[in-house]
Amino acid sequence: MNVKPLGDRVVIKNVEAEETTKGGLILTSAAKEKPQMAQVLAVGPGGMVDGKEVKMEVSVGQKVIYSKYAGTEVKIDGEEIIIVRQSDILAVVE
């Protein structure tokens, strides 16, 4: 898969959700929350976006937390990815 995002877009892939609770209960797929943590697969060049200069602050390989309903989900080569704007990324997990 080779996806090159444009502008201030970032391609991310969800990190798998927890399958058990801290108490040891196993969750069904219906009970699992949609994960908000993802790994960055590709980063756009930034530049002028909507009349403002945008500097990209994330890089490939970082784990990030993004807004719950952000982005566009796409399936490429059987792999589900999400394309979001950098402004939809809330934090970098170190």
N, C-alpha and C positions, 0 to 999 in steps of 0.2 A: 504494500500500500504506500502510495506517495501522494500526500495531500499538501499543497502549499497555500497557506492562508494569505489573504490580502489585507492591507491596511493594518488595523489594530486587532485583528482576529487571532485567536489562539485555538489550536486543535488539542482537545483533551480526551482522555479515556478514563472512565470511572474505575476507582479502586473497589474491589468487591466488598459488599456489605458484610457486617458481622453475622454469623450464622447461629451464634449462641449469645445469650445475655450474660452479664457478669455473674449472675446467680447460677448459671449452668443450663438454663432452659434453651432448648433448640427451637429456633424460629422457623415457621413455614415461609415460603416465598411471598405469600400474601401479607404476612405480618412484618416483613422487613421494610424499613424505610428506604426510599431512594437515596443512595449515597451522595454526599455533597463533596466528597474528596476525590480528586482525580490526578492523573499524571499527565504532564504536558508532553505532547508528541511533536508539535510543530508550532512555530511562532511567526507571525507576519512581520513585515519590515517596519511598521509604524509609519512615521511621516505625518503629512497633513491629513487630518481626518475631521470633517465637518468644520473646516476653517481654523482648526487648532493643531499645534504641533504635538504629536504623541510620541513619547519615548517608551519603548517596550521594556518592561521591568521584570518579566518572567523569562525563563529560558528552558530549553528542552531538557526533560528529565526531572524537573522539580515537581513536588507534590503540592497541590493547591486546593483551597476550599473555594467553591464558587456558589453563586446565588442559586437558590432552590429551583426556580423555574426559568433559568437563563439558558440561552443558546438554542441551537438547532441540532437535533439528533439525526445522524446519518449512518447508514449501514454500507460499508465498503469492503469488498472481499470477505464478507461474512463477519466483519468486526464492527461493533457499534462504537461510533465516536461522537463527540459533541463539539460543535464549533461555536465559540463564545467570543464576545468582545472582551478586551483586557479589563474594561471597567466592571465587568460582571464577576471578575475574580476578586475575592474578598481578602485572601491571605495566602502566604506561602508557608508550608509546613516544613520546618527544619528538623 
